């Protein structure tokens, strides 16, 4: 989930967070 934090700090916050979230919950 560290990628989500990194993405959130970056510009892809929403997209990466949602994609990573779905990937982790899938």
Backbone atoms as SQL, in Angstrom:
CREATE TABLE atoms (id INTEGER PRIMARY KEY, chain TEXT, resi INTEGER, resn TEXT, atom TEXT, x REAL, y REAL, z REAL);
INSERT INTO atoms VALUES
  (1, 'A', 1, 'UNK', 'N', 0.829, -1.205, 0.000),
  (2, 'A', 1, 'UNK', 'CA', 0.000, 0.000, 0.000),
  (3, 'A', 1, 'UNK', 'C', 0.860, 1.250, 0.000),
  (4, 'A', 2, 'UNK', 'N', 2.182, 1.077, 0.043),
  (5, 'A', 2, 'UNK', 'CA', 3.093, 2.223, 0.015),
  (6, 'A', 2, 'UNK', 'C', 2.992, 2.962, -1.315),
  (7, 'A', 3, 'UNK', 'N', 2.669, 2.223, -2.365),
  (8, 'A', 3, 'UNK', 'CA', 2.520, 2.853, -3.678),
  (9, 'A', 3, 'UNK', 'C', 1.363, 3.842, -3.661),
  (10, 'A', 4, 'UNK', 'N', 0.328, 3.520, -2.884),
  (11, 'A', 4, 'UNK', 'CA', -0.827, 4.408, -2.785),
  (12, 'A', 4, 'UNK', 'C', -0.398, 5.723, -2.158),
  (13, 'A', 5, 'UNK', 'N', 0.417, 5.649, -1.099),
  (14, 'A', 5, 'UNK', 'CA', 0.892, 6.853, -0.424),
  (15, 'A', 5, 'UNK', 'C', 1.756, 7.679, -1.377),
  (16, 'A', 6, 'UNK', 'N', 2.645, 7.009, -2.089),
  (17, 'A', 6, 'UNK', 'CA', 3.519, 7.700, -3.037),
  (18, 'A', 6, 'UNK', 'C', 2.687, 8.370, -4.129),
  (19, 'A', 7, 'UNK', 'N', 1.708, 7.634, -4.643),
  (20, 'A', 7, 'UNK', 'CA', 0.859, 8.177, -5.700),
  (21, 'A', 7, 'UNK', 'C', 0.045, 9.344, -5.168),
  (22, 'A', 8, 'UNK', 'N', -0.392, 9.219, -3.915),
  (23, 'A', 8, 'UNK', 'CA', -1.185, 10.280, -3.313),
  (24, 'A', 8, 'UNK', 'C', -0.346, 11.545, -3.181),
  (25, 'A', 9, 'UNK', 'N', 0.934, 11.383, -2.890),
  (26, 'A', 9, 'UNK', 'CA', 1.831, 12.534, -2.794),
  (27, 'A', 9, 'UNK', 'C', 2.071, 13.115, -4.175),
  (28, 'A', 10, 'UNK', 'N', 1.948, 12.258, -5.185),
  (29, 'A', 10, 'UNK', 'CA', 2.167, 12.696, -6.557),
  (30, 'A', 10, 'UNK', 'C', 0.884, 13.280, -7.125),
  (31, 'A', 11, 'UNK', 'N', 0.690, 13.181, -8.437),
  (32, 'A', 11, 'UNK', 'CA', -0.481, 13.764, -9.093),
  (33, 'A', 11, 'UNK', 'C', -1.552, 12.711, -9.361),
  (34, 'A', 12, 'UNK', 'N', -1.173, 11.417, -9.246),
  (35, 'A', 12, 'UNK', 'CA', -2.107, 10.344, -9.566),
  (36, 'A', 12, 'UNK', 'C', -2.899, 9.891, -8.345),
  (37, 'A', 13, 'UNK', 'N', -2.882, 10.689, -7.290),
  (38, 'A', 13, 'UNK', 'CA', -3.562, 10.357, -6.046),
  (39, 'A', 13, 'UNK', 'C', -4.837, 9.559, -6.233),
  (40, 'A', 14, 'UNK', 'N', -5.846, 10.146, -6.891),
  (41, 'A', 14, 'UNK', 'CA', -7.133, 9.486, -7.039),
  (42, 'A', 14, 'UNK', 'C', -7.060, 8.193, -7.834),
  (43, 'A', 15, 'UNK', 'N', -6.449, 8.236, -9.022),
  (44, 'A', 15, 'UNK', 'CA', -6.415, 7.076, -9.901),
  (45, 'A', 15, 'UNK', 'C', -5.649, 5.912, -9.282),
  (46, 'A', 16, 'UNK', 'N', -4.427, 6.155, -8.857),
  (47, 'A', 16, 'UNK', 'CA', -3.609, 5.095, -8.282),
  (48, 'A', 16, 'UNK', 'C', -4.235, 4.563, -7.003),
  (49, 'A', 17, 'UNK', 'N', -4.783, 5.460, -6.182),
  (50, 'A', 17, 'UNK', 'CA', -5.386, 5.053, -4.922),
  (51, 'A', 17, 'UNK', 'C', -6.549, 4.100, -5.177),
  (52, 'A', 18, 'UNK', 'N', -7.390, 4.461, -6.141),
  (53, 'A', 18, 'UNK', 'CA', -8.547, 3.627, -6.461),
  (54, 'A', 18, 'UNK', 'C', -8.112, 2.297, -7.064),
  (55, 'A', 19, 'UNK', 'N', -7.181, 2.352, -8.006),
  (56, 'A', 19, 'UNK', 'CA', -6.702, 1.147, -8.672),
  (57, 'A', 19, 'UNK', 'C', -6.010, 0.214, -7.679),
  (58, 'A', 20, 'UNK', 'N', -5.142, 0.777, -6.859),
  (59, 'A', 20, 'UNK', 'CA', -4.419, -0.015, -5.868),
  (60, 'A', 20, 'UNK', 'C', -5.385, -0.575, -4.831),
  (61, 'A', 21, 'UNK', 'N', -6.365, 0.225, -4.452),
  (62, 'A', 21, 'UNK', 'CA', -7.354, -0.216, -3.471),
  (63, 'A', 21, 'UNK', 'C', -8.122, -1.430, -3.989),
  (64, 'A', 22, 'UNK', 'N', -8.559, -1.343, -5.234),
  (65, 'A', 22, 'UNK', 'CA', -9.287, -2.450, -5.849),
  (66, 'A', 22, 'UNK', 'C', -8.381, -3.667, -5.986),
  (67, 'A', 23, 'UNK', 'N', -7.115, -3.438, -6.301),
  (68, 'A', 23, 'UNK', 'CA', -6.169, -4.533, -6.461),
  (69, 'A', 23, 'UNK', 'C', -5.946, -5.247, -5.132),
  (70, 'A', 24, 'UNK', 'N', -5.869, -4.483, -4.049),
  (71, 'A', 24, 'UNK', 'CA', -5.636, -5.066, -2.728),
  (72, 'A', 24, 'UNK', 'C', -6.886, -5.749, -2.196),
  (73, 'A', 25, 'UNK', 'N', -8.065, -5.224, -2.536),
  (74, 'A', 25, 'UNK', 'CA', -9.311, -5.798, -2.035),
  (75, 'A', 25, 'UNK', 'C', -9.797, -6.939, -2.924),
  (76, 'A', 26, 'UNK', 'N', -9.270, -7.018, -4.138),
  (77, 'A', 26, 'UNK', 'CA', -9.700, -8.050, -5.076),
  (78, 'A', 26, 'UNK', 'C', -9.245, -9.434, -4.599);
